[in-house]
Each structure stands twice: as C-alpha cells, then as structure tokens.
Amino acid sequence: MVRNYSSSSYIRPFLFLTLPFLCLEQVDAKDFNPDNPLNQPAPVYWCSSKTPDQQISTKKGTGCKPLYDTQSVEAFKEKARRQGFDLPDRDPIK
C-alpha cells in the first residue's frame, strides 16, 4: 500500500488552524485616563501610633493624619505669595 504524501496534505490542516488567527483584528484597550474622576486614588494616611509595617494606610483611624491635604497645600502657597515668592502651578506627577 503506497500513500501519496504531497505537500498539499500538510498545508490544508495548517491553513485551517491559522486562518482564524489571521482574520482577527487587533483590539486596542481603552487608554487609561488618570484625570478621570471615577479613577481617583484613595486618600493615604500616616498613622504614627501603629507598628512600622502598618503606618501607611488608606483607612483613616485614630491618630492618623492625611499625607496629602489640599488645604495645607493652598495655605503653603498663599504664605509663600505673601512673602514674595511666586510658585508656579505644576501638574502632579503621575
């Protein structure tokens, strides 16, 4: 019994397996926008009364102070302006 192993007998299964992958379009992921109000980071607190591995937390507890406070930043800028310094408005590092 002689079998004919032509190149077409190998190409046909290869084409059936690869054809679906060749037809797929590349789907782009939506760009992440850090300025989106729905993607705001959680506030971070410094808790000096806790153990060193738990001093930074996203949950406010007793004795915890916020690491970033917009009111203190504005007060600092206003104090600097009163002293004659002109601080430029900078975008936060992202």
C-alpha positions in Angstrom: 0.0 0.0 0.0 1.5 3.2 -1.2 0.4 6.5 0.2 1.0 9.8 -1.5 2.3 12.4 0.9 2.1 15.5 -1.1 2.7 19.0 0.2 -1.0 19.9 -0.1 -1.9 17.3 2.6 0.2 19.2 5.1 -0.8 22.7 4.0 -4.5 22.2 4.3 -4.6 21.5 8.1 -2.1 24.2 8.7 -4.3 26.7 6.8 -7.4 25.6 8.8 -5.6 26.2 12.0 -4.0 29.5 11.2 -6.8 31.2 9.2 -8.9 32.2 12.2 -5.9 33.9 13.7 -5.1 35.8 10.6 -8.6 37.2 10.3 -8.8 38.6 13.9 -8.3 42.3 14.2 -6.2 43.7 16.9 -8.5 45.0 19.6 -7.0 48.1 21.3 -7.5 48.6 25.0 -9.1 51.8 26.1 -6.4 54.3 27.2 -6.2 54.8 31.0 -7.0 58.4 31.9 -5.7 59.3 35.3 -7.7 62.6 35.3 -11.0 60.6 35.1 -13.0 61.5 38.3 -14.0 57.9 38.5 -10.4 56.7 38.8 -9.4 58.9 41.7 -6.8 57.3 44.1 -7.8 56.6 47.7 -6.6 59.1 50.3 -3.4 57.9 52.1 -3.0 58.4 55.8 0.1 58.3 58.1 -0.6 56.6 61.4 2.4 57.1 63.7 0.8 55.1 66.6 0.8 51.9 64.6 3.6 49.4 64.0 6.1 50.4 61.3 4.7 48.0 58.7 1.2 49.4 59.2 1.9 53.1 59.5 0.7 54.0 55.9 -2.9 53.2 55.4 -5.8 54.1 53.1 -8.3 53.9 56.0 -8.5 56.7 58.5 -8.1 55.6 62.1 -7.4 57.2 65.4 -4.2 59.2 65.3 -3.9 59.1 61.5 -3.2 62.2 59.5 -3.6 62.6 55.8 -0.3 62.5 53.8 -1.7 65.0 51.3 -4.1 67.7 52.3 -5.2 70.2 49.7 -6.0 72.8 52.3 -2.4 72.7 53.7 -1.0 73.0 50.1 -3.1 76.0 49.4 -2.1 77.6 52.8 1.5 77.0 51.9 1.2 78.6 48.5 -0.7 81.6 50.0 2.0 82.1 52.7 4.7 81.9 50.0 2.9 84.5 47.9 2.7 86.8 50.9 6.4 86.5 51.4 7.1 87.5 47.8 7.7 84.0 46.2 5.8 83.2 43.0 5.3 79.4 43.0 4.4 78.0 39.5 1.3 75.8 39.2 2.6 72.3 38.5 0.8 69.2 37.3 1.1 66.4 39.8 3.5 63.5 39.0 1.5 60.6 37.6 
